[in-house]
């Protein structure tokens, strides 16, 4: 049985945040002053807090550079198989603290900044979030990059350097307004432009087909792709991988005809049209908007990336020394498609192989299929990408031809297996005919990949059984599950140092690189001192967050109340409305019995709504309207507070998650593919109230269902209800508390100046609620009563918290990536440490030989 370490053992430990050496600190201070002087051209008399942030960022970056160059040299020498992770989104957040932690510099930097008379937290707050993502899919890509570097994989993230990331959300009068996220306004110290690797990308034009000759794509318009590289440090292993993001640039001869006509000024102004490709991230989560600019973005990232991948393949050590053959391409290259957004990579690689490298079709197709794998992220029909054939024909005529040929061969194969099953052939086609011809991008990905995965067990089952049933019956071995994970570096060490240190004191530091070690905490679940310490860390985090809320929102928070948190994108399927109905129910109960005992709660709801999603914006307005009534009712007092958390983003998640008591994961069963916020809360000592959906199912499996608050319909119940028909009215009429809450919304209790304000919400709830809010209301409210009952017993609550933390090891992205690596990409993670820049080149070559042997 594990016992807590003695003080002497603690002192012997090397901190998970690095060693503070005198030379270390002196060197950092020197670097800081040098950058303030030479890079920022300021002295301490005129420098601003932002200057100090930039000076520190450049100082920390200096410690990355040698390792970054070393890592690339090492990959050249060892020539491992390379993994390319293609994603239209990388939701990175801030880089400074993460870099300090992964390089083991945090303690030394803290000390150096303290000695310079500055406040580290103030400097960290100056950094803009790199908000190049919408939510789960983009943040997953960021966690995966961290894990790939930590596991020593030769991996590269490829995406778009959006000039404007996800919008900043402002709540005015309870409504959401969007502001542009000009995150690059002050410059980005973490990126390095690489104009020497600029590449052309073609659009429009036509295909010339002469008799007996290969088709030729001609008269296209060219846009240049300029790469910007960002370092991705692994945790304490000297590996620094690269995320390469492409920015669109107009070529210098852009609109040359206009120059010749004499309208030189207009021609220069029109360069913007080409450069708009990388201007802004589309702000939709789980929704497909078939806009031409979006298809341009998708092809732009794919075309630039594949040129880079092939250049890297051709210039590898092995290919430089012998004759070039593409037969070994799948042994040296793995490409993961993060959802269907980069699906055009499949016809583009075929175009390169067939049109440019002159491979025959069958050889090219074989190599292409072995190279690609596809991750599906959603089963919502409105999220699946279906591009109009007419648009693709105009924008990418050669690619449409290639897709048609892929489809023809594919359908001939299906017809040979099921000769009379025309319905199956129609269902499995890459081209949908109904309501205008469209290319089904998910079908293209399945046909063009050697592996397809879902992101939680229940989601992968639904894909196989339901959404892609025809395909999985045909090739069952192609379909896998890879449950999502989160990086424990950002989501524990960085955001919750109190808990991370407490765990390190209790079980040692190995858990940072192998989160399964957290199981050892089960031995401490009855230790009173450990229980008290865990509770104290949570209380400290709550106090700190309460102070933040009071400063930013001017509200009086009761830190002894339960912090009940629901943060994620606003979407009907995520059912923020169910939470809202529960808030109204609690409000009504307090009003009915003001002196009855009530476990105080602070309900915190946050998240962005897509700008064009009317219902989501109405849901925000409803929550803020309910908050206005609840927070200003003297009868309610400090028992219940409702806060709408404005502009939820990665850096705000890092503040709210460690302070949370109760995590809300309440999507309708069968709609949330996985969820990753659920994992972050679990790791940080919150308990979960949730449906049996996404990764909640596996969380309950790991921790024991009795240690989560599970409620509501299961997937089978939802399917049964869909068959029989969902009757919202029946629930409304049979549940008095539900009826009261709905009537209050309907009658204008929360919008007295505009009683009809929420009629669209009411109409949806009664007549076309796909996500069956009323059906789970009773079960949810009862489950919330169990939550309050347990919260009253703080010792027992904290014991359950410890059991949850101990069970969260499975949900590390390190585990996810190990599974992708061995079961999809055909690469092996390594704990080999690349020799640091201070060691001679021979040491590097020796380590490379070791890796090759293994």
LUMRONU-542770 format. One record per residue (C-alpha): y, z, x. Coordinates in steps of 0.02 Angstrom, whole numbers, padded with zeros to 5 digits, always signed. Each point is the difference from the previous one (the first is absolute). Layout:
BEGIN
YZX;...
***
This chain:
BEGIN
+00000+00000+00000;+00172-00048+00067;+00116+00146+00034;+00186-00020+00031;+00047-00017+00184;+00069+00149+00096;+00180-00002+00065;-00066-00030+00175;-00100-00152-00057;+00154-00065-00093;+00104+00012+00159;-00134-00096+00096;+00011-00142-00124;+00101-00154+00037;+00112-00025-00151;-00033-00150-00111;+00183-00042+00027;-00011-00017+00190;+00041+00107+00152;+00176+00055+00044;+00019-00020+00188;+00164+00034+00089;-00004-00173+00082;-00046-00075-00168;+00153+00074-00085;+00118-00041+00144;-00059-00181-00001;+00027-00016-00188;+00175+00073+00012;+00041-00120+00140;-00066-00148-00101;+00100+00058-00152;+00163+00010+00099;-00034-00166+00085;-00025-00090-00167;+00151+00084-00078;+00102-00066+00147;-00076-00171+00040;-00081-00054-00165;+00123+00072-00125;+00153+00003+00113;+00058+00171-00062;+00032+00172+00070;-00028+00168-00084;+00183+00005-00058;-00013-00153-00112;-00187-00015-00037;-00054+00015-00184;-00163+00074-00064;-00063-00180-00017;+00037-00032+00184;-00102+00154+00045;-00144-00063-00107;+00006-00170+00088;+00008+00082+00172;-00154+00103-00040;-00092-00148-00078;+00030-00106+00156;-00055+00143+00111;-00163+00021-00097;-00024-00189-00004;+00012-00002+00191;-00160+00103+00001;-00085-00131-00110;+00044-00154+00101;-00113+00024+00150;-00148+00043-00111;+00040-00148-00114;-00003-00124+00145;-00155+00086+00071;-00092-00017-00166;+00031-00187-00007;-00056-00020+00183;-00155+00101-00043;-00042-00112-00148;+00020-00154+00111;-00120+00072+00130;-00130+00068-00122;+00015-00148-00121;-00065+00095-00152;-00013-00072-00174;+00172+00011-00078;+00039+00058-00177;+00148-00073-00094;+00057+00096-00153;+00102-00118-00111;+00112+00083-00128;+00160-00046-00092;+00044+00186+00006;+00004+00135+00134;+00079+00158-00071;+00030+00085+00168;+00132+00132-00036;+00081+00078+00153;-00065-00024+00178;+00082+00134+00109;-00101+00156-00041;-00163-00097-00018;+00024-00075+00174;+00040+00169+00077;-00158+00075-00077;-00116-00142+00051;+00066+00002+00179;-00012+00191+00011;+00188+00012+00027;+00057+00097-00152;+00013+00173+00077;+00085-00065+00156;+00125-00102-00103;+00035+00150-00113;+00039+00104+00153;+00107-00135+00082;+00103-00028-00158;+00021+00188-00022;+00062+00017+00179;+00122-00142-00033;+00072+00105-00143;-00058-00117-00137;-00109+00022-00154;-00161-00104-00001;-00014-00005-00189;+00177-00065-00018;-00041-00142+00121;-00163-00042-00090;+00095-00012-00165;+00111-00138+00074;-00146-00122+00010;-00016-00129-00139;-00171-00019-00080;-00081-00167+00038;-00029-00031-00185;-00094-00164+00015;-00119+00041-00142;-00008+00049-00183;-00128+00139-00004;-00184+00028+00033;-00048-00170+00070;+00141-00003+00127;-00021+00182+00051;-00188-00027+00022;+00038-00141+00123;+00111+00121+00099;-00134+00137+00003;-00129-00130+00054;+00107-00056+00147;+00011+00182+00059;-00189+00021-00012;-00040-00166+00084;+00106+00051+00150;-00075+00175+00003;-00177-00073-00002;+00041-00117+00144;-00023-00162-00099;+00086-00159+00063;+00091-00018-00166;+00161-00083-00055;+00098+00020-00161;+00085-00160-00058;+00132-00007-00137;+00181-00044-00042;+00156+00082+00071;+00093+00015-00164;+00186+00018+00027;+00004+00104-00160;-00148+00115-00038;-00042+00088-00162;+00163+00034-00093;+00085+00170+00005;-00013+00081-00171;+00153+00083-00074;-00013+00099-00162;+00164-00008-00097;+00009+00077-00172;-00189+00008+00002;-00022-00188+00028;-00069-00083+00156;+00117-00113+00097;-00051-00098+00154;+00098-00014+00163;-00044-00115+00144;-00092+00086+00143;+00100-00061+00151;-00117+00091+00119;+00047-00105+00152;+00188+00030-00016;+00008+00112+00154;-00138-00089+00096;-00182+00047+00024;-00041+00082+00167;-00189-00020-00025;-00011-00190-00009;+00005-00132+00138;+00047-00178-00048;-00111-00132+00082;+00096-00164-00018;-00111-00079+00134;-00144+00003-00126;+00098-00080-00143;-00110-00117-00102;+00029-00141-00128;-00059+00015-00181;-00004-00152-00114;+00037-00016-00186;+00011-00142-00130;-00028-00179+00059;-00148-00107-00054;-00174-00046+00057;-00029-00174+00073;-00177-00065-00021;-00042-00161+00090;-00172-00078-00019;-00128+00077+00117;+00128+00120+00075;+00021+00187-00023;+00140+00047-00123;+00168+00037+00082;+00132+00122-00062;+00168-00088+00030;+00186+00014-00040;-00010+00190-00011;+00146+00120+00022;-00012+00119+00147;+00047+00184+00004;-00018+00100+00161;-00091+00167+00006;+00075+00123+00123;-00116+00145+00047;+00059+00181+00015;-00124+00120+00078;-00014+00185-00041;-00109+00117+00104;-00140+00095-00089;-00055+00149+00107;-00173+00075-00019;-00018+00188+00004;-00004+00063+00181;-00105-00145+00066;+00131-00108+00090;-00037-00144-00119;+00155-00084-00071;-00040-00143-00118;+00122-00126-00076;+00065-00034-00174;+00078-00174+00002;+00120-00040-00142;+00069-00175-00027;+00181-00040-00040;+00053-00171-00067;+00125-00104+00099;+00069-00173-00037;-00029-00127+00140;+00159-00062+00085;-00020-00173-00075;-00017+00073-00176;+00084-00115-00129;+00044-00125+00139;+00035-00134-00130;+00142+00105-00070;+00073+00013+00175;+00000-00188+00012;+00086-00016-00168;+00134+00110+00073;-00024+00160-00101;-00034+00103+00154;+00059+00165-00078;-00114-00018-00152;-00147-00045+00111;+00022+00160+00101;+00019+00103-00160;-00160-00077-00069;-00099+00074+00144;-00005+00155-00111;-00119-00090-00117;-00134-00007+00134;+00036+00177+00061;-00014+00072-00177;-00189-00002+00021;+00002+00167+00091;+00153+00070-00088;-00077+00121-00126;-00161+00086-00051;-00056-00039-00178;+00010+00172-00085;-00154-00018-00113;-00148+00116+00010;-00158-00057-00089;+00089-00147-00080;-00002-00187+00040;+00164-00096-00013;-00033-00185+00036;+00162-00042+00088;+00016-00143+00126;+00086+00113+00129;-00147+00121-00008;-00127-00140+00033;+00110-00055+00145;-00008+00177+00071;-00188+00004-00019;-00025-00165+00090;+00134+00038+00130;-00087+00157+00066;-00170-00085-00003;+00052-00161+00090;+00094+00091+00139;-00139+00129+00023;-00143-00125+00012;+00093-00102+00133;+00017+00163+00097;-00183+00047-00024;-00058-00170+00062;+00120+00005+00149;-00071+00171+00045;-00179-00064-00018;+00034-00152+00109;+00087+00100+00138;-00128+00141+00007;-00079+00036+00170;-00163-00078-00054;+00074-00162-00069;+00118-00022+00148;-00147-00009+00119;-00117-00118-00096;-00002-00142-00127;+00077+00043-00170;-00120+00016-00146;+00042+00067-00172;-00182+00050-00028;+00040+00171+00073;+00155+00023-00111;-00081+00121-00125;-00071+00101+00146;+00176+00024+00068;+00107+00004-00158;-00010+00102-00161;+00135-00023-00133;+00018+00124-00142;+00097-00058-00154;+00090+00148-00079;-00015-00057-00183;+00023-00183-00047;+00181-00011+00063;-00054-00081+00166;-00137-00106-00084;+00082-00163+00059;-00070+00045+00171;-00167-00073-00057;+00059-00180-00035;+00122+00013+00146;-00137+00040+00126;-00102-00144-00073;+00151-00115+00020;+00020+00051+00183;-00186-00023+00038;-00020-00167-00092;+00170-00086+00018;+00057+00064+00169;-00155+00056+00098;-00106-00142-00075;-00150+00107-00048;-00115-00069-00134;+00017+00081-00172;-00166+00096-00001;+00026+00075+00172;+00179+00048-00042;-00052+00078-00166;-00140+00099+00082;+00119+00072+00131;+00135+00036-00130;-00119+00097-00114;-00066+00103+00145;+00178+00043+00054;+00077+00062-00163;-00032+00156-00104;+00094+00047-00158;+00053+00169-00071;+00030+00006-00187;+00128+00131-00055;+00009-00012-00189;-00094-00045-00158;+00155-00014-00110;+00004-00180-00065;+00190-00012+00013;-00011+00036+00187;-00121-00141+00045;+00085-00147+00085;-00016-00169-00088;+00114-00133+00075;+00048-00153-00104;-00080-00157+00073;+00163-00097-00027;+00096+00124+00111;-00132-00003+00137;-00006-00190-00004;+00188-00007+00032;+00008+00136+00131;-00167-00020+00093;-00078-00168-00049;-00132-00003+00138;-00057+00177-00039;-00026-00044-00183;-00113-00145+00053;-00099+00119+00111;-00017+00127-00142;-00062-00139-00116;-00132-00049+00128;-00055+00181+00027;-00013+00017-00190;-00099-00162-00021;-00131+00053+00128;-00005+00175-00074;-00024-00063-00179;-00131-00127+00053;-00096+00146+00073;+00017+00103-00161;-00052-00151-00105;-00156-00023+00108;-00050+00181-00036;+00052+00003-00184;-00006-00183-00055;+00037+00027-00185;+00117+00150+00012;+00169-00084-00022;+00080+00164-00049;-00051+00080+00164;+00068-00149+00097;+00166+00017-00093;+00006+00189+00032;-00036-00018+00186;+00117-00145+00038;+00146+00026+00119;+00104-00103-00123;+00035+00070-00173;+00034-00134-00130;+00056+00101-00151;+00187+00010-00031;+00049-00110+00147;-00099-00027+00160;+00004+00148+00118;-00083+00048+00164;-00091+00167-00016;+00035+00079+00169;-00132+00137-00017;-00135-00132-00025;+00065-00093+00153;-00013+00161+00102;-00176+00038-00059;-00064-00175+00035;+00088-00009+00169;-00051+00171+00068;-00163+00073+00066;+00038+00173-00071;+00096+00065-00151;+00039+00183-00026;+00074+00117-00129;+00094+00157+00052;-00097+00141-00085;-00180+00011-00061;+00044-00010-00185;+00119-00147+00032;-00130-00095+00103;-00126+00027-00141;+00123-00068-00130;+00031-00154+00109;-00186-00036+00015;-00045+00041-00179;+00151-00072-00086;+00145-00095+00079;-00100-00103+00126;-00172+00019-00078;-00049-00184+00015;+00040+00002+00186;-00090+00162+00038;-00156-00060-00092;+00004-00155+00109;+00027+00091+00167;-00027+00188-00024;-00003+00029+00190;+00181-00061+00011;+00071+00146-00100;+00032+00171+00076;+00099+00159-00029;+00125+00069+00126;+00082+00155-00072;+00182+00014+00052;+00062+00135+00118;+00161+00073+00070;+00049+00037+00180;-00006+00188+00037;+00131-00024+00136;+00142-00042-00122;-00072+00087-00153;-00040+00168+00081;+00063+00024+00179;+00169-00083-00033;+00038+00054-00177;-00082+00172-00003;+00008+00078+00175;-00026+00176-00069;-00167-00045-00078;-00052-00112+00145;+00028+00142+00125;-00086+00127-00111;-00153-00113-00010;+00003-00031+00189;+00005+00188+00030;-00148+00025-00117;-00118-00141+00052;+00076-00084+00155;+00087-00168+00016;-00142-00124-00012;+00031-00026-00186;+00154-00107+00039;-00115-00141+00060;-00151+00046-00107;+00056+00069-00167;-00179+00048-00048;+00026+00154+00109;+00101+00071-00146;-00169+00047-00079;+00002+00150+00118;+00138+00074-00108;-00134+00037-00131;-00053+00145+00112;+00173+00078-00021;+00013-00014-00189;-00026+00188-00022;+00105+00058+00150;+00147+00094-00074;+00113-00031+00150;-00035-00187-00005;+00028-00007-00188;+00166+00090+00023;+00050-00116+00142;-00038-00157-00102;+00099+00069-00148;+00146+00044+00115;+00008-00176+00073;+00007-00071-00177;+00135+00124-00051;+00104-00043+00154;-00015-00185-00040;+00052+00032-00180;+00152+00101+00054;+00053-00138+00119;-00021-00134-00133;+00089+00106-00130;+00149+00014+00117;-00003-00189+00022;-00002-00026-00189;+00140+00124-00027;+00104-00088+00132;-00033-00177-00065;-00017+00028-00189;+00101+00158-00025;-00138+00082-00102;-00058+00179+00011;-00186-00004+00043;-00117+00147-00023;-00107-00004+00159;-00127+00117-00082;-00032-00131-00136;-00145-00121+00012;+00060-00165+00076;-00082-00129-00112;+00028-00171+00081;-00026-00178-00063;+00066-00125+00128;-00052-00184+00004;+00064-00167-00064;+00049+00007-00184;-00129-00099-00098;-00076+00018-00173;-00176+00013+00073;+00052+00148+00110;+00048+00089-00161;+00160+00093+00045;+00019+00003-00191;-00150+00116-00016;+00083+00121+00121;+00162-00014-00098;-00090+00044-00163;-00072+00153+00086;+00174+00054+00059;+00064-00014-00179;-00151+00099-00061;+00035+00140+00125;+00183-00001-00052;-00048+00017-00183;-00120+00143+00037;+00133+00098+00093;+00123-00031-00142;-00129+00060-00126;-00041+00159+00097;+00140+00036+00123;-00070+00171+00047;-00181-00056+00015;-00063-00001+00181;+00019-00172+00079;-00047-00056+00176;+00165-00074+00064;-00002-00182+00055;+00113-00120+00089;-00057-00174-00054;+00052-00130+00128;-00019-00184-00047;+00054-00142+00113;-00028-00183+00036;+00080-00171-00015;-00017-00122-00143;-00004-00187+00035;+00176-00064-00043;-00065-00117-00135;-00124+00122-00079;+00089+00056-00158;-00129+00127-00059;-00006+00087+00170;+00189+00016+00000;-00005+00073-00176;-00130+00127+00059;+00120+00058+00137;+00140+00017-00128;-00114+00102-00114;-00050+00119+00141;+00181+00026+00054;+00052+00027-00182;-00137+00130-00026;+00055+00082+00164;+00180+00013-00064;-00055+00093-00155;-00127+00114+00086;+00109+00046+00149;+00151+00045-00107;-00087+00103-00134;+00039+00186+00029;-00159+00051-00093;-00104-00089+00133;+00088+00080+00149;-00100-00006+00162;-00167-00025-00087;+00006-00189-00001;+00102-00124+00100;-00018-00189+00004;+00064-00100+00147;+00004-00188+00022;-00019-00032+00186;+00118-00144+00040;-00047-00138+00123;-00180+00055+00037;-00052-00075+00168;-00107+00043+00152;+00125+00121+00078;+00020+00092-00167;-00189+00007-00025;-00009+00089+00168;+00112+00137-00074;-00071+00019-00175;-00188-00013+00033;-00014+00157+00111;+00097+00100-00132;-00110-00050-00148;-00116+00117-00095;-00066-00122-00130;-00027-00186+00029;+00002-00114-00154;-00125-00146+00009;-00016-00044-00183;-00025-00189-00016;-00115-00065-00137;-00177-00004+00070;-00037-00171+00074;+00179-00051+00039;+00050+00081+00167;-00100-00090+00135;+00004+00149+00118;+00164+00092+00022;+00046+00076+00167;+00134+00123-00054;-00144+00100-00076;-00074+00018+00176;+00165+00052+00079;+00022+00141-00126;-00179+00059+00024;+00020+00008+00189;+00163+00096-00018;-00068+00139-00110;+00040-00056-00177;-00128+00004-00140;-00029-00158-00102;+00009-00026-00187;-00073-00170-00032;-00113-00120-00092;-00162-00066+00071;+00087-00152+00072;+00020-00078+00172;-00031+00116+00146;+00017+00153-00113;-00185-00026-00036;-00045+00015+00185;+00120+00147+00024;-00093+00092-00138;-00165-00048+00083;+00057+00068+00169;+00083+00162-00060;-00108+00031-00155;+00064-00047-00172;+00030+00184-00038;+00135+00002+00135;+00103-00138-00082;+00075-00002-00174;-00089-00150-00074;+00039-00055-00177;-00003-00148-00117;-00105-00153-00036;-00118-00072+00130;-00013-00188+00031;-00144-00013-00125;+00102+00090-00134;+00145-00119+00025;-00118-00150-00013;-00076+00073-00159;+00174+00027-00074;+00050-00179+00043;-00153-00060-00096;+00035+00108-00152;+00189-00016+00006;+00128+00132+00051;+00090+00081-00147;+00154+00093+00064;+00049+00058-00174;-00160+00101-00021;+00046+00109+00151;+00181+00016-00056;-00052+00061-00172;-00135+00121+00058;+00093+00085+00145;+00151+00098-00061;+00075+00029+00174;-00014-00184+00042;+00078-00045-00168;+00145+00120+00032;+00035-00071+00175;-00009-00181-00060;+00110+00038-00151;+00131+00079+00114;+00007-00157+00109;+00003-00110-00157;+00136+00099-00090;+00121+00006+00146;-00023+00184+00047;+00013-00054+00183;+00129-00136-00035;+00114+00068-00137;+00136-00130+00031;-00126-00143-00016;-00145+00059-00110;-00085-00171+00012;+00007-00006+00189;-00187+00022+00029;-00064-00108-00143;-00080-00123+00122;-00103+00142+00077;-00051+00067-00170;-00046-00174-00061;-00106-00029+00155;-00089+00169-00015;-00051-00035-00179;-00033-00187+00000;-00039-00070+00172;-00039+00140+00121;-00131-00079+00116;-00013+00165+00093;-00039+00115-00147;+00121+00143+00035;-00035+00092-00165;-00189-00008+00026;+00010+00112+00154;+00142+00113-00059;-00105+00143-00070;-00117+00006+00149;+00149-00006+00120;+00095+00142-00084;-00156+00110-00003;-00032-00039+00183;+00180+00049+00041;-00034+00169-00082;-00144+00025+00123;+00120-00044+00141;+00124+00134-00054;-00138+00129-00021;-00062-00026+00178;+00176-00003+00072;+00026+00178-00064;-00138+00056+00120;+00080-00052+00165;-00146+00057+00107;-00126-00103-00099;+00120-00149-00008;+00018+00004+00190;-00190+00011+00024;-00017-00160-00102;+00140-00078+00105;-00097+00040+00160;-00158-00077-00074;+00099-00159-00039;+00075-00012+00175;-00174+00028+00073;-00067-00144-00106;+00136-00126+00042;-00076-00063+00164;-00076-00154-00081;+00173-00062-00048;+00063-00032+00176;+00046-00181+00031;-00096+00021+00164;-00159+00007-00104;+00054-00152-00102;+00038-00101+00156;-00164+00047+00085;-00089-00071-00153;+00104-00161-00001;-00028-00018+00188;-00189+00019+00000;-00045-00072-00171;+00126-00143-00020;+00087-00044+00164;-00146+00022+00120;+00096+00107+00125;-00034+00174+00068;+00131+00138+00006;+00017+00077+00173;+00066+00165+00067;+00031-00079+00170;+00173+00049+00058;+00100-00143+00076;+00062+00057+00173;+00185+00046-00011;+00133-00110+00083;+00006+00123+00147;-00177-00049+00052;-00034-00159+00101;-00054-00166-00078;-00177+00025+00071;-00026+00148-00117;+00044-00113-00146;-00124-00133+00055;-00135+00132+00023;+00026+00065-00178;-00002-00179-00064;-00169-00028+00086;-00067+00158-00083;+00056-00061-00171;-00080-00171+00028;-00165+00082+00050;+00000+00108-00156;
***
